[in-house]
Amino acid sequence: MGWDINNVNDLAMDLETRSGARTSEHRRRSRSATLRSAVEERPEIGPETRQGVMEFVSRPTKPEVAEAKTGMEKHPIQCTKKELEEMFEKAKNNLPLETLINGDKETTPPEKRWSFDKETLTIHNDNQWKGFFPADQNLAIQYLGGFWKRFYQEDGVVKGITHPVEVPFVYADSRPQIYSHPKYGEVVLLKYISPQNAMFYDVLKIVDKDTIVGKAFLGIPPNGLPLLTFSMSRKYGIERMAEEDHEKIFQEQAQRPPEGKVIGEWAGKLVSDGGLSPESQRFTFTSDKSGELKMRYIFARLLAGNSRVEMTPEQMNTYDWTNWHDEIKMVTDDLMVGKWCSPTTRLPLPDYAPGFLSVEKTPEGNRCSIRYILERK
């Protein structure tokens, strides 16, 4: 049997799957170790393939995406419902109420309100607290039930706003206060003040300056009916990004990809305000003998096709048989961000679109788009 790099890589993928590697980075490290072992144990592998494998396994691995440091074994964002319940019970609320206050557009510099670390792929967003449901929450709620809370100070009083992102007309005013709860100890009691929301309240614990764990209740404190447990953060990895984060990275942190660096296979995930989807598409970029860049896509493992690639001064665009097109920029050698965009129209479009669909206003007109990230395989 003749061996080439594809044979060795297929073998490594099979063995790493059996090994139970838990994350994409664990799988990559597992594959490197397995490839090295496969080469050493099989003398029939030729010298060129052997050299190629060794170059592959010597590549630096991607940095682990860092969540905010909490001093806990596991970040609340990563917890299941049971784990989050236990964490809420044990957590202490040791920071002052003013810790809740977010950056102000008038007094806080833009780089302090939002930033992105390309080394750790971590977003810091102090425009509001991004809400997260437990990791084992129903997927529909995870992707369609995103929310944020924003806190500000007015006339010496800390005030809050809660916004469920899939309900565009709801901005619920609230008043936080330190409260001695008979079951949970000292907490932040968040009471909603409008008549339609007055029967709801939240109990929060500030874990650190960037992390909160909370529970929502129906009724009158402290004896309300528990509805759900959640966490909130001002710092999170790209796999938790919202549509606003995606747009800022696309516009401010990314650039046109160098043609030589896009060659290869990329896995795509869709972006919603609730977080990223599981893998939804694969893009494979190749270059023919004349140097022309081409792209083949597979969407949802069902729809496959070829796209024409066109480079502009700002980005890479791809076009297929539909009247929609892709706009793609590179963030790092292993990460790109993109949009699948409709034709523009002068007709008015609503500011809000549900789920993974976005509405954009451009100089040419209004359009819809579906946002995604691409990670090198």
NUBA-222861 format. One record per residue (C-alpha): residue number from 1; residue in three letters; x, z, y. Coordinates in pm, 1 decimal. Example, Ala and Ser with C-alpha at 12.3 -4.5 7.8 and 13.67 -1.06 7.14 Angstrom:
# residues 2
   seq   type         xx         zz         yy
     1    ALA     1230.0      780.0     -450.0
     2    SER     1367.0      714.0     -106.0
This chain:
# residues 377
   seq   type         xx         zz         yy
     1    MET        0.0        0.0        0.0
     2    GLY      134.1      -87.1      347.7
     3    TRP      110.4      188.8      603.5
     4    ASP       65.0      150.8      978.6
     5    ILE      -25.1      389.5     1259.6
     6    ASN     -399.9      347.7     1198.1
     7    ASN     -367.1      453.3      833.8
     8    VAL     -178.4      767.6      932.2
     9    ASN     -419.3      851.6     1213.9
    10    ASP     -724.1      808.7      987.8
    11    LEU     -564.9     1041.9      734.3
    12    ALA     -495.5     1302.7     1002.8
    13    MET     -852.7     1284.3     1135.1
    14    ASP     -989.7     1339.6      785.0
    15    LEU     -767.2     1641.9      720.9
    16    GLU     -829.2     1798.0     1063.2
    17    THR    -1206.6     1772.3     1011.3
    18    ARG    -1175.3     1965.8      688.1
    19    SER     -957.1     2225.8      860.9
    20    GLY    -1248.9     2326.7     1088.8
    21    ALA    -1075.6     2281.8     1424.5
    22    ARG    -1317.5     2426.4     1678.2
    23    THR    -1258.7     2232.5     1998.8
    24    SER    -1128.8     1892.7     2106.1
    25    GLU     -796.4     2050.4     2203.3
    26    HIS     -767.5     2235.2     1872.3
    27    ARG     -841.5     1907.1     1696.1
    28    ARG     -574.8     1727.7     1897.0
    29    ARG     -311.7     1988.9     1811.1
    30    SER     -424.5     1989.1     1448.7
    31    ARG     -396.8     1610.8     1438.5
    32    SER      -41.9     1619.6     1579.4
    33    ALA       73.1     1868.6     1315.6
    34    THR     -100.4     1672.7     1038.8
    35    LEU       46.9     1342.5     1153.9
    36    ARG      395.8     1488.5     1152.4
    37    SER      340.8     1623.9      801.9
    38    ALA      192.6     1292.9      681.7
    39    VAL      496.7     1101.8      804.5
    40    GLU      745.3     1341.1      649.8
    41    GLU      575.3     1337.7      309.0
    42    ARG      530.1      959.6      274.6
    43    PRO      856.1      760.7      251.0
    44    GLU      658.7      435.4      231.4
    45    ILE      578.6      462.4      603.7
    46    GLY      800.0      218.1      792.9
    47    PRO     1048.2      315.3     1068.4
    48    GLU      845.3      161.4     1355.5
    49    THR      528.5      347.6     1257.0
    50    ARG      731.1      664.6     1202.1
    51    GLN      878.3      638.5     1551.7
    52    GLY      536.4      572.8     1705.2
    53    VAL      389.1      879.8     1534.8
    54    MET      671.1     1101.2     1656.5
    55    GLU      620.2      977.8     2014.1
    56    PHE      247.9     1052.6     1983.5
    57    VAL      289.8     1409.9     1856.6
    58    SER      549.6     1480.3     2125.7
    59    ARG      303.8     1405.4     2408.1
    60    PRO      210.7     1717.7     2607.1
    61    THR     -133.2     1847.2     2517.2
    62    LYS     -412.2     1875.6     2771.5
    63    PRO     -439.8     2215.4     2940.1
    64    GLU     -714.7     2442.1     2818.6
    65    VAL    -1001.2     2443.9     3068.9
    66    ALA     -989.8     2785.0     3234.2
    67    GLU    -1300.5     2984.3     3312.3
    68    ALA    -1269.7     3265.9     3564.2
    69    LYS    -1078.3     3569.3     3434.9
    70    THR    -1318.4     3855.7     3369.6
    71    GLY    -1108.6     4100.7     3167.8
    72    MET    -1350.5     4045.2     2878.8
    73    GLU    -1265.9     3885.1     2545.3
    74    LYS    -1514.6     3605.6     2612.1
    75    HIS    -1642.9     3462.6     2937.4
    76    PRO    -2021.0     3509.1     2985.9
    77    ILE    -2064.5     3130.9     3022.9
    78    GLN    -1946.7     3088.3     2663.3
    79    CYS    -2167.4     3359.9     2510.8
    80    THR    -2468.4     3327.7     2282.6
    81    LYS    -2785.9     3512.4     2374.5
    82    LYS    -2696.0     3809.4     2154.4
    83    GLU    -2342.6     3827.4     2294.8
    84    LEU    -2468.3     3801.2     2652.4
    85    GLU    -2723.1     4079.0     2592.0
    86    GLU    -2445.3     4304.5     2458.4
    87    MET    -2218.7     4213.4     2749.3
    88    PHE    -2492.7     4295.2     3000.1
    89    GLU    -2544.5     4636.6     2838.4
    90    LYS    -2171.7     4721.2     2858.2
    91    ALA    -2084.8     4566.1     3196.2
    92    LYS    -2035.9     4783.9     3502.5
    93    ASN    -2144.0     4689.5     3853.5
    94    ASN    -1844.6     4816.8     4049.2
    95    LEU    -1826.8     4571.7     4340.9
    96    PRO    -2013.6     4598.9     4672.8
    97    LEU    -2327.6     4402.1     4748.3
    98    GLU    -2138.1     4182.1     4995.9
    99    THR    -1946.9     4028.3     4701.1
   100    LEU    -2256.6     3813.6     4647.2
   101    ILE    -2221.4     3632.1     4982.3
   102    ASN    -2125.8     3265.1     4951.8
   103    GLY    -1916.9     3053.9     5185.9
   104    ASP    -2078.9     2951.7     5512.1
   105    LYS    -2059.3     2591.6     5634.3
   106    GLU    -2003.5     2703.1     5993.2
   107    THR    -1730.1     2961.5     5936.6
   108    THR    -1572.7     2888.2     5595.0
   109    PRO    -1322.4     2597.9     5568.4
   110    PRO    -1438.4     2321.8     5329.6
   111    GLU    -1143.5     2378.8     5092.3
   112    LYS    -1249.1     2742.6     5054.0
   113    ARG    -1607.4     2647.2     4971.7
   114    TRP    -1521.7     2385.8     4707.1
   115    SER    -1201.5     2287.5     4528.1
   116    PHE    -1086.2     2130.2     4202.5
   117    ASP     -769.4     2215.3     4007.3
   118    LYS     -650.9     1907.1     3817.7
   119    GLU     -407.4     2110.6     3607.5
   120    THR     -670.1     2341.5     3457.9
   121    LEU     -970.4     2110.5     3521.9
   122    THR    -1143.2     2401.5     3691.7
   123    ILE    -1399.9     2378.8     3972.5
   124    HIS    -1432.9     2651.6     4235.9
   125    ASN    -1768.5     2623.1     4411.3
   126    ASP    -1855.8     2888.2     4667.3
   127    ASN    -2147.9     2694.8     4814.1
   128    GLN    -2367.0     2882.8     4566.5
   129    TRP    -2359.4     3067.5     4233.7
   130    LYS    -2417.6     2822.5     3948.9
   131    GLY    -2648.8     2957.5     3680.6
   132    PHE    -2590.3     2929.9     3305.2
   133    PHE    -2811.4     3000.8     3008.0
   134    PRO    -2673.2     3132.3     2676.1
   135    ALA    -2471.6     2883.9     2469.9
   136    ASP    -2735.6     2881.1     2193.9
   137    GLN    -3026.6     2829.1     2433.5
   138    ASN    -3272.1     2546.7     2364.2
   139    LEU    -3104.5     2219.0     2469.9
   140    ALA    -3400.0     2110.8     2682.6
   141    ILE    -3367.2     2429.3     2888.4
   142    GLN    -2988.0     2396.2     2908.5
   143    TYR    -2999.4     2040.7     3045.6
   144    LEU    -3328.2     2048.0     3238.9
   145    GLY    -3342.2     2413.1     3342.6
   146    GLY    -3038.5     2443.5     3565.8
   147    PHE    -3052.9     2672.6     3867.6
   148    TRP    -2840.3     2820.5     4142.9
   149    LYS    -2855.6     3123.0     4370.6
   150    ARG    -2710.8     3140.1     4717.9
   151    PHE    -2652.9     3456.7     4919.4
   152    TYR    -2590.3     3491.5     5290.8
   153    GLN    -2593.0     3761.3     5557.0
   154    GLU    -2835.8     3758.2     5847.2
   155    ASP    -2858.6     4033.4     6109.5
   156    GLY    -2649.2     4257.1     5886.2
   157    VAL    -2882.4     4210.8     5585.8
   158    VAL    -2780.6     4031.5     5264.7
   159    LYS    -3045.1     3774.6     5167.6
   160    GLY    -3076.3     3528.8     4879.6
   161    ILE    -3227.7     3197.1     4773.3
   162    THR    -3292.1     3085.2     4414.7
   163    HIS    -3339.7     2715.8     4340.7
   164    PRO    -3434.9     2568.0     3999.2
   165    VAL    -3277.1     2223.2     4026.9
   166    GLU    -3553.7     2042.9     3835.9
   167    VAL    -3822.0     2180.2     4072.6
   168    PRO    -3716.1     2026.3     4404.4
   169    PHE    -3970.8     2203.5     4624.1
   170    VAL    -3893.2     2561.2     4506.9
   171    TYR    -3647.3     2768.6     4711.5
   172    ALA    -3740.8     3128.7     4638.0
   173    ASP    -3636.4     3384.1     4901.2
   174    SER    -3509.8     3719.0     4775.2
   175    ARG    -3356.0     4045.5     4892.1
   176    PRO    -3078.4     4206.7     4685.9
   177    GLN    -3020.5     4581.5     4691.5
   178    ILE    -2812.9     4835.1     4498.7
   179    TYR    -3044.3     5013.1     4256.0
   180    SER    -3003.1     5293.7     4003.9
   181    HIS    -3176.3     5162.8     3691.8
   182    PRO    -3276.9     5424.8     3430.8
   183    LYS    -3155.7     5200.5     3145.1
   184    TYR    -2875.9     4986.0     3292.5
   185    GLY    -2720.3     5224.0     3547.2
   186    GLU    -2616.4     5096.1     3888.7
   187    VAL    -2721.8     4732.3     3928.3
   188    VAL    -2817.3     4478.7     4192.5
   189    LEU    -3196.0     4452.9     4205.3
   190    LEU    -3303.1     4111.6     4330.1
   191    LYS    -3665.7     4117.8     4446.7
   192    TYR    -3850.4     3798.0     4540.0
   193    ILE    -4051.5     3828.8     4857.7
   194    SER    -4291.0     3532.2     4870.7
   195    PRO    -4640.0     3602.4     4731.4
   196    GLN    -4614.1     3339.4     4455.5
   197    ASN    -4288.6     3493.2     4325.9
   198    ALA    -4343.5     3861.9     4403.0
   199    MET    -4414.2     3951.0     4038.2
   200    PHE    -4064.5     3838.7     3933.9
   201    TYR    -3734.6     4018.8     3981.1
   202    ASP    -3376.2     3997.0     3854.3
   203    VAL    -3130.5     4267.5     3757.5
   204    LEU    -2768.9     4164.4     3819.9
   205    LYS    -2426.3     4309.6     3741.1
   206    ILE    -2127.2     4176.0     3933.5
   207    VAL    -1854.7     4150.3     3667.7
   208    ASP    -1589.6     4032.2     3914.3
   209    LYS    -1574.8     3837.7     4240.8
   210    ASP    -1663.0     3509.4     4063.2
   211    THR    -1883.5     3622.0     3772.1
   212    ILE    -2230.7     3777.1     3736.3
   213    VAL    -2446.2     3860.8     3434.7
   214    GLY    -2819.5     3902.9     3484.4
   215    LYS    -3164.8     3943.1     3337.6
   216    ALA    -3494.6     3809.1     3473.8
   217    PHE    -3814.5     4013.7     3449.2
   218    LEU    -4187.5     3983.9     3509.5
   219    GLY    -4360.3     4287.6     3653.1
   220    ILE    -4258.2     4592.5     3855.6
   221    PRO    -3909.8     4747.3     3823.1
   222    PRO    -3785.9     4921.1     3625.0
   223    ASN    -4050.8     4853.0     3359.0
   224    GLY    -4090.8     4476.5     3379.1
   225    LEU    -4114.0     4241.1     3083.3
   226    PRO    -3775.7     4078.0     3004.2
   227    LEU    -3791.8     3698.7     3030.9
   228    LEU    -3434.6     3576.7     2984.7
   229    THR    -3066.4     3665.3     3014.5
   230    PHE    -2825.0     3447.2     3210.3
   231    SER    -2486.3     3438.1     3379.9
   232    MET    -2365.8     3293.1     3709.5
   233    SER    -2024.1     3185.8     3828.3
   234    ARG    -1837.9     3041.6     4125.0
   235    LYS    -1562.2     2910.6     3895.4
   236    TYR    -1612.4     2693.5     3586.2
   237    GLY    -1460.4     2408.0     3386.8
   238    ILE    -1554.0     2040.8     3415.4
   239    GLU    -1779.1     2068.5     3108.9
   240    ARG    -2009.1     2284.4     3327.2
   241    MET    -2004.9     2053.7     3630.6
   242    ALA    -2319.5     1968.4     3823.7
   243    GLU    -2403.8     1634.2     3984.5
   244    GLU    -2271.8     1756.2     4320.6
   245    ASP    -1938.6     1847.2     4158.3
   246    HIS    -1920.3     1504.8     3994.2
   247    GLU    -1977.4     1330.1     4327.9
   248    LYS    -1710.9     1534.0     4506.5
   249    ILE    -1456.4     1466.9     4231.3
   250    PHE    -1548.2     1096.4     4234.9
   251    GLN    -1511.0     1068.3     4612.9
   252    GLU    -1225.9     1311.3     4685.0
   253    GLN    -1021.4     1372.1     4368.8
   254    ALA    -1013.4     1034.8     4191.7
   255    GLN     -877.9      685.8     4255.8
   256    ARG     -874.2      335.8     4112.6
   257    PRO     -724.0      349.7     3761.8
   258    PRO     -392.8      167.4     3709.7
   259    GLU     -477.2     -110.3     3462.4
   260    GLY     -211.2       -7.6     3212.9
   261    LYS     -334.7      352.1     3197.7
   262    VAL     -692.9      275.6     3094.3
   263    ILE     -594.6       97.3     2771.8
   264    GLY     -736.3      287.0     2475.5
   265    GLU    -1052.1      461.4     2362.8
   266    TRP    -1254.0      696.9     2583.7
   267    ALA    -1541.8      928.8     2491.9
   268    GLY    -1820.5      968.0     2748.0
   269    LYS    -2056.7     1256.2     2827.3
   270    LEU    -2349.6     1241.8     3068.3
   271    VAL    -2370.2     1479.5     3366.0
   272    SER    -2677.4     1675.7     3471.5
   273    ASP    -2713.5     1980.9     3693.4
   274    GLY    -2750.1     2185.7     3376.1
   275    GLY    -2417.8     2065.4     3233.6
   276    LEU    -2267.3     1788.7     3023.3
   277    SER    -2438.2     1624.7     2726.6
   278    PRO    -2274.8     1587.4     2385.2
   279    GLU    -2077.9     1265.1     2347.5
   280    SER    -2306.4      978.4     2449.3
   281    GLN    -2086.3      668.0     2461.1
   282    ARG    -1746.5      523.7     2371.9
   283    PHE    -1556.1      281.0     2593.6
   284    THR    -1259.5       90.1     2451.4
   285    PHE    -1033.4      -91.7     2697.6
   286    THR     -800.1     -365.4     2575.9
   287    SER     -579.2     -629.2     2734.8
   288    ASP     -554.7     -985.5     2600.0
   289    LYS     -242.9    -1202.8     2591.9
   290    SER     -301.1    -1319.4     2947.0
   291    GLY     -318.6     -958.6     3068.4
   292    GLU     -692.6     -965.2     3137.7
   293    LEU     -855.9     -624.4     3096.4
   294    LYS    -1167.8     -608.1     2877.7
   295    MET    -1404.3     -330.2     2777.5
   296    ARG    -1624.5     -278.7     2471.2
   297    TYR    -1888.5       -6.8     2475.0
   298    ILE    -2101.4      173.6     2218.9
   299    PHE    -2388.8      381.4     2356.5
   300    ALA    -2562.1      646.0     2143.8
   301    ARG    -2398.3      485.5     1836.3
   302    LEU    -2667.9      218.7     1852.4
   303    LEU    -2618.9      -15.3     2147.5
   304    ALA    -2288.7     -207.4     2154.4
   305    GLY    -2159.8     -481.5     2379.2
   306    ASN    -1878.3     -618.6     2591.9
   307    SER    -1829.4     -579.8     2965.5
   308    ARG    -1633.5     -774.7     3220.7
   309    VAL    -1384.9     -557.6     3410.9
   310    GLU    -1320.7     -603.3     3781.4
   311    MET    -1077.9     -402.2     3994.5
   312    THR    -1158.4     -333.2     4360.3
   313    PRO     -930.5     -150.5     4606.3
   314    GLU    -1134.7      168.5     4550.5
   315    GLN    -1233.9      168.6     4181.1
   316    MET    -1285.6      -14.4     3853.7
   317    ASN    -1623.6     -185.6     3803.5
   318    THR    -1764.2     -318.6     3475.4
   319    TYR    -2052.0     -563.2     3426.9
   320    ASP    -2255.0     -656.1     3118.4
   321    TRP    -2578.7     -848.7     3055.9
   322    THR    -2794.1     -598.7     3250.1
   323    ASN    -2827.4     -591.0     3628.6
   324    TRP    -2675.9     -239.9     3633.2
   325    HIS    -2298.7     -191.0     3654.9
   326    ASP    -2039.7       84.2     3606.5
   327    GLU    -1813.9      228.4     3875.9
   328    ILE    -1517.7      423.5     3735.4
   329    LYS    -1226.7      619.3     3886.1
   330    MET     -935.6      805.5     3725.3
   331    VAL     -881.7     1177.6     3784.5
   332    THR     -588.8     1236.7     3546.6
   333    ASP     -425.0     1025.3     3275.9
   334    ASP     -679.6     1167.0     3027.6
   335    LEU     -991.6     1201.2     3244.8
   336    MET    -1207.1      952.4     3434.4
   337    VAL    -1540.7      989.3     3614.7
   338    GLY    -1799.9      715.6     3633.8
   339    LYS    -2151.4      610.2     3727.9
   340    TRP    -2386.0      354.0     3575.9
   341    CYS    -2557.3      216.8     3887.0
   342    SER    -2875.4       21.4     3950.4
   343    PRO    -2898.0     -258.2     4210.0
   344    THR    -2952.1     -124.5     4561.3
   345    THR    -3288.8     -151.6     4729.4
   346    ARG    -3419.4     -107.7     5082.3
   347    LEU    -3730.4       55.4     4941.5
   348    PRO    -3744.3      433.6     4987.3
   349    LEU    -3652.7      643.1     4683.5
   350    PRO    -3718.4     1016.6     4642.2
   351    ASP    -3425.8     1250.2     4703.8
   352    TYR    -3476.3     1402.7     4359.7
   353    ALA    -3449.3     1247.0     4013.9
   354    PRO    -3496.1     1438.8     3686.5
   355    GLY    -3243.9     1511.8     3413.4
   356    PHE    -2939.6     1287.1     3397.6
   357    LEU    -3069.5     1044.1     3660.8
   358    SER    -2941.6     1062.8     4019.7
   359    VAL    -3056.0      900.4     4342.9
   360    GLU    -2787.2      781.7     4584.5
   361    LYS    -2809.7      660.0     4941.2
   362    THR    -2538.6      401.3     5017.9
   363    PRO    -2467.9      182.0     5323.7
   364    GLU    -2615.6     -112.0     5127.8
   365    GLY    -2934.8       74.8     5040.2
   366    ASN    -3075.1      322.3     4787.9
   367    ARG    -3000.5      317.0     4416.2
   368    CYS    -3029.0      515.9     4095.0
   369    SER    -2729.4      613.6     3885.2
   370    ILE    -2640.9      795.0     3565.7
   371    ARG    -2323.7     1000.1     3599.8
   372    TYR    -2068.3     1061.1     3325.6
   373    ILE    -1712.7     1164.8     3250.1
   374    LEU    -1470.5      985.2     3015.8
   375    GLU    -1208.1     1171.2     2814.1
   376    ARG     -924.9      991.4     2638.8
   377    LYS     -945.9     1004.9     2261.2
